[in-house]
């Protein structure tokens, strides 16, 4: 198989490239040259936002294109138009954010979508941009040759958003840790490597259409996730489980200040941890245990010197130590650990 990866040097794109190389595929990576792609690929340079930025793709044929673009939808439309006669299938890594907020628990691929998205639009808002990217992919390749990977929370090695790296870093410092409850709160996420394997399998099986791509509901829990962080870091951190009402009353923002977590029964939990993924599971989605995702992410962080790369176009995540200390003190849990 011949793969053209648009991007391929960071997080999801990099995982797709490594998975394709692992399958023995011939891989071409088109990128801006800001980061080195994995060894063993053919590298082409270009900036999709610039005039003639796709010039390096004027020639060549591929069995599939994988695209993770999340800014102006016109970049996806222009790429799909250029490649539609020279590639077999277009896989666009989209997002469950394309559903109109807030989708109810159990929402499937036919749930209502956000309004105002256009294939040729300039950058506006994440949800509309992702849906506009979907529209651009389908416009170029048709519904029968495009795969729309509607990912939810993505975790794993190479994460450049900061969610799991923040938890690992915080727990590695040790001491009492504000753990947002309940402990058995069910979570949905997808390991970036499982996403990559599924996307390549979709090409091999000639799939098409939209797929919610996250683990089945309840694949893990908040307790299992944070317990795994304690285990791999060996910090001896004390998880201080705290009720959602205490956290919310303290003015702490779910999802951003306490990454991954949203309170049970909220529209946010239904939207972020409540998708129906039966279509993707039936089409081959397999999700590794949370302990493996956490352990491999920790090892990657250690190999990186402990500091994960961060995307400049994503907001910072994590809770400030003083805010954590205030809640812990108010609940009689002690003072959080400090960096050794």
VEXVO-584356 format. One line per 10 residues: number of its first residue (from 1); their letters; for each residue x, y, z of C-alpha. Coordinates in steps of 0.5 Angstrom, whole numbers. Layout:
<atoms>
NUM	a	X Y Z | ...;
</atoms>
This chain:
<atoms>
1	xxxxxxxxxx	0 0 0 | 2 7 -2 | 0 12 4 | 0 20 3 | 0 23 10 | -1 30 10 | 2 32 17 | 5 26 20 | 10 29 25 | 6 30 31;
11	xxxxxxxxxx	1 26 35 | -4 23 31 | -1 24 24 | 6 21 27 | 2 15 30 | -1 14 23 | 6 14 20 | 9 9 25 | 3 4 24 | 4 5 16;
21	xxxxxxxxxx	11 3 17 | 10 -2 21 | 5 -6 16 | 11 -5 11 | 7 1 7 | 11 6 3 | 10 12 6 | 10 20 4 | 10 25 9 | 8 32 7;
31	xxxxxxxxxx	9 37 12 | 12 44 13 | 19 42 16 | 18 44 23 | 19 37 26 | 22 31 23 | 18 26 21 | 20 18 23 | 25 15 19 | 24 11 13;
41	xxxxxxxxxx	19 16 10 | 19 20 3 | 19 27 6 | 15 33 2 | 15 40 4 | 9 45 3 | 5 50 7 | -2 49 6 | -4 56 8 | 0 59 3;
51	xxxxxxxxxx	-1 60 -5 | 2 54 -9 | 3 51 -2 | 1 44 -5 | 6 45 -11 | 10 39 -8 | 4 34 -9 | 3 36 -16 | 5 29 -18 | 5 22 -15;
61	xxxxxxxxxx	0 17 -14 | -3 14 -7 | -7 8 -5 | -10 13 1 | -9 20 4 | -10 21 11 | -11 28 13 | -11 31 21 | -12 38 19 | -16 42 24;
71	xxxxxxxxxx	-16 50 22 | -19 53 15 | -23 48 12 | -21 50 5 | -14 47 6 | -18 40 6 | -22 42 0 | -16 44 -4 | -12 38 -2 | -18 33 -4;
81	xxxxxxxxxx	-19 37 -10 | -12 36 -12 | -11 29 -10 | -18 26 -12 | -16 23 -19 | -9 20 -16 | -11 17 -9 | -16 11 -8 | -19 14 -1 | -19 20 3;
91	xxxxxxxxxx	-19 19 11 | -20 25 15 | -19 25 22 | -25 29 25 | -28 30 31 | -34 29 35 | -34 36 36 | -38 36 30 | -44 34 33 | -49 40 35;
101	xxxxxxxxxx	-48 41 43 | -50 38 47 | -51 31 44 | -55 26 49 | -51 20 52 | -51 15 47 | -51 19 40 | -49 16 34 | -46 18 27 | -53 21 25;
111	xxxxxxxxxx	-54 26 31 | -55 33 29 | -49 37 26 | -46 44 28 | -49 49 23 | -45 54 19 | -40 49 16 | -37 50 9 | -32 46 5 | -28 52 3;
121	xxxxxxxxxx	-29 57 9 | -23 60 13 | -21 58 20 | -27 60 25 | -29 55 30 | -26 48 32 | -33 45 31 | -34 48 24 | -27 48 22 | -27 40 23;
131	xxxxxxxxxx	-34 39 20 | -32 44 14 | -26 39 13 | -31 33 13 | -35 37 7 | -28 38 3 | -26 31 4 | -33 29 1 | -33 34 -4 | -27 32 -7;
141	xxxxxxxxxx	-27 24 -6 | -35 23 -6 | -38 19 0 | -36 12 -3 | -28 14 -2 | -28 18 4 | -27 16 11 | -29 21 17 | -26 19 23 | -30 23 29;
151	xxxxxxxxxx	-25 22 34 | -26 24 41 | -21 24 47 | -14 22 44 | -9 20 49 | -2 16 48 | 5 18 46 | 6 24 43 | 1 28 46 | 2 35 45;
161	xxxxxxxxxx	-5 38 48 | -2 36 55 | -8 32 58 | -5 26 60 | 2 29 61 | -1 34 66 | -4 28 70 | 3 24 70 | 7 30 71 | 3 32 77;
171	xxxxxxxxxx	2 25 80 | 10 24 79 | 11 30 84 | 8 26 89 | 4 28 96 | -4 29 96 | -7 30 89 | -14 33 88 | -17 27 85 | -24 29 82;
181	xxxxxxxxxx	-29 24 83 | -33 19 83 | -28 14 83 | -32 10 78 | -34 15 73 | -34 12 67 | -29 15 61 | -28 14 54 | -22 16 50 | -18 13 44;
191	xxxxxxxxxx	-11 11 45 | -7 15 39 | -4 8 36 | -11 5 36 | -14 10 32 | -8 10 27 | -9 2 27 | -16 3 25 | -16 8 20 | -11 4 16;
201	xxxxxxxxxx	-15 -2 17 | -21 2 14 | -17 3 8 | -15 -4 7 | -23 -6 8 | -25 0 3 | -29 3 9 | -33 10 8 | -37 15 12 | -37 17 19;
211	xxxxxxxxxx	-35 13 25 | -35 15 32 | -28 13 34 | -27 13 42 | -27 7 46 | -33 4 48 | -37 7 54 | -34 5 61 | -27 2 57 | -24 5 64;
221	xxxxxxxxxx	-26 10 70 | -23 16 73 | -20 11 78 | -17 6 74 | -13 12 70 | -11 16 76 | -9 9 79 | -5 7 73 | -1 14 73 | 1 13 81;
231	xxxxxxxxxx	3 6 79 | 8 8 73 | 11 14 76 | 12 10 83 | 11 17 86 | 7 14 92 | 2 20 91 | -4 20 95 | -10 21 91 | -15 25 95;
241	xxxxxxxxxx	-22 23 92 | -27 29 92 | -34 30 90 | -36 34 84 | -40 39 88 | -34 41 92 | -30 42 86 | -35 46 82 | -36 50 88 | -29 52 88;
251	xxxxxxxxxx	-29 55 81 | -25 49 78 | -26 48 71 | -28 41 69 | -24 38 63 | -19 44 62 | -16 45 69 | -18 38 71 | -16 34 64 | -21 29 62;
261	xxxxxxxxxx	-26 30 68 | -33 32 67 | -38 31 73 | -43 25 72 | -50 27 70 | -47 33 66 | -49 35 59 | -41 35 58 | -40 28 61 | -46 25 56;
271	xxxxxxxxxx	-42 29 50 | -35 27 52 | -36 20 55 | -42 18 52 | -42 16 45 | -44 10 41 | -38 7 38 | -42 0 36 | -40 2 28 | -33 3 29;
281	xxxxxxxxxx	-33 -3 34 | -36 -7 28 | -31 -5 23 | -25 -7 27 | -24 -2 33 | -20 -5 38 | -18 -1 45 | -12 -3 49 | -12 -3 57 | -11 4 60;
291	xxxxxxxxxx	-5 1 64 | -2 0 57 | -3 7 55 | -1 11 61 | 5 7 62 | 8 8 54 | 6 15 55 | 10 16 61 | 16 12 58 | 15 17 52;
301	xxxxxxxxxx	15 23 57 | 22 20 60 | 25 19 54 | 23 27 52 | 26 29 59 | 20 30 62 | 17 36 58 | 12 34 53 | 11 38 46 | 5 43 46;
311	xxxxxxxxxx	1 46 41 | 1 53 41 | -6 53 38 | -9 49 44 | -11 52 51 | -6 50 57 | -9 45 61 | -8 43 68 | -10 46 75 | -5 51 79;
321	xxxxxxxxxx	-2 48 85 | -5 54 89 | -12 52 87 | -11 45 88 | -8 47 95 | -14 51 97 | -19 45 96 | -15 40 99 | -14 45 105 | -21 46 106;
331	xxxxxxxxxx	-23 39 106 | -17 37 111 | -13 33 106 | -6 36 107 | -2 40 102 | 0 38 95 | 7 35 93 | 12 40 91 | 17 39 85 | 23 35 88;
</atoms>
